[in-house]
Amino acid sequence: MKIVRFAAQGKTLYGILDGRIVRAIAGKPFRTLKETRVSYHLDDIRLLAPCAPSKIVAVGVNYKSHALEMGSKLPAEPLIFLKPSTAVIGPEDKIVYPPSTKQLDYEGELGVVIGRKAWSVSEEKARDYIFGYTCFNDVTARDLQRSDGQWTRGKGFDTFAPFGPWVETELDDTNLPIETLVNGRVVQKGNTSDLIFGVHRLVSFVSKVMTLLPGDVIATGTPGGIGPMQPGDTVEVKIGPIGSLRNYIARE
């Protein structure tokens, strides 16, 4: 099932995507899905980021191929950092290239959306707390990340957390092909089977550090092949059974 969040007739709503039709639901989708009698054609609405997270917990160096290209040792535990909720944008939105950076990079990732309040969850029960999955781009000002030595500024600008276009609630997260394209050219190609720490391990690990709330997002790390984007570029993150997240790079 594909869950969307969208703007229509001056309202922000959630709905179920069925082909090109969106069936609106009452309230948020995390507890129960209660359909209304209202539906919209996909062409008549604006898709937003498919949830509104209180926080985004991102994971660094979680593919062997990315560790190799960064010259990093494989981590003994997940390396986590936060991206602010103000960085969130949705599909077809513009990623703003800040004047303070000289290198703006893409990082295509699988995003995991939390469906229930989670604290100190075991790895065995982690799936019970996952609402679904989405495409995520961990946009990074690489030069600022390197110069600062910690990652908040380089990862935290407004528009640096595009995700969407929807949440897919039913799939196998252990074997998902993931690609990033810039102007139609494939620049990253990986599979979640190559994750150093799998999705369930990440949900458990993060929940033992901080409480995860419904709608929070865990960005699970990027495969090798990271690289720069320029103003005017189109960037896409594609994950097989989910779909494609497309955004555009623009000057501030």
Secondary structure, DSSP 8 states (H G I E B T S, - for coil): -EEEEEEETTEEEEEEEETTEEEEESS-SSS---EEEEEEEGGGSEE--SS--S-EEEEES-BHHHHHHHT----SS-EEEEE-GGGEE-TT-EEEE-TT-S-EEE-EEEEEEE-S-BSS--GGGGGGGEEEEEEEE--EEHHHHHHHSSSHHHHHSTT-EEEEEEEE-S--TTS-EEEEEETTEEEEEEEGGGBSS-HHHHHHHHHTTS-B-TT-EEE----S--EEE-TT-EEEEEETTTEEEEEEEEE-
